[in-house]
Amino acid sequence: MKLVTTNEFDGIDKLNFTELPTPLITGDEVLIKIKAVSTNPVDVSTTARGAKAKHLKHYSPLILGWDVSGTVDKIGKQGAAP
């Protein structure tokens, strides 16, 4: 899967296009087949040493673009209807 990530919190010029394996879906997670993704002011603030950056530094790489549109592709077992 293709992602926008960062390992540094020094601004948007530190963003990278990254390719990672599709994750396994477990528990109450869902996998979304993305049609569109965007970065928003929170993403930009986070990458520019914003207040949230200190709480997110342990995620490496940090995946940005939390605003998505698409369809649910897979549902974890805890999310399935009985």
C-alpha positions in Angstrom: 0.0 0.0 0.0 1.2 3.5 -0.7 1.5 6.0 2.1 2.6 9.5 3.0 4.9 9.2 6.0 7.5 11.1 8.0 10.2 10.1 10.4 11.1 13.7 11.3 9.1 16.7 12.6 10.7 19.5 10.7 7.9 20.5 8.3 6.2 19.2 5.2 9.5 19.0 3.2 10.3 15.9 5.3 7.3 14.0 4.0 8.0 10.8 2.1 6.0 8.6 -0.3 6.4 5.1 1.2 5.2 1.6 0.1 4.5 -0.9 2.9 2.8 -4.3 2.9 -1.0 -4.3 3.4 -1.6 -4.9 7.1 -3.5 -7.9 8.4 -6.9 -6.9 9.8 -7.7 -8.3 13.3 -10.1 -7.6 16.1 -12.3 -4.6 15.5 -10.2 -3.1 12.7 -11.3 -2.4 9.1 -9.3 -2.2 5.9 -10.5 0.6 3.6 -9.9 0.6 -0.1 -9.0 4.2 -0.5 -10.3 6.3 -3.4 -9.0 9.7 -2.1 -6.8 10.9 0.7 -5.8 14.3 1.9 -3.6 15.9 4.5 -5.2 18.6 6.6 -4.0 21.4 8.9 -3.5 18.9 11.8 -1.1 16.9 9.6 0.8 20.0 8.6 1.0 21.2 12.2 2.2 17.8 13.4 5.0 17.7 10.8 6.1 21.3 11.9 6.8 20.4 15.5 3.2 21.1 16.5 1.8 20.2 19.9 0.9 16.7 18.8 4.4 15.9 17.5 5.8 15.1 21.0 3.0 12.5 21.5 3.5 10.8 18.1 7.3 10.5 17.9 7.2 6.9 18.9 5.3 6.0 15.7 8.0 5.5 13.1 7.2 6.1 10.4 4.2 8.3 11.2 1.5 7.7 8.6 -0.2 11.0 7.6 -3.4 11.6 5.6 -6.1 10.6 8.1 -8.9 12.1 6.0 -9.9 9.3 3.6 -12.8 8.4 1.3 -13.3 4.8 0.1 -15.1 1.6 0.7 -14.6 -1.0 3.4 -12.6 -3.9 2.0 -12.2 -6.2 5.0 -13.7 -6.3 8.6 -12.0 -7.8 11.6 -13.7 -10.7 13.4 -14.9 -8.5 16.3 -16.6 -6.2 13.9 -18.6 -8.8 12.0 -22.3 -9.2 12.6 -23.4 -12.3 14.7 
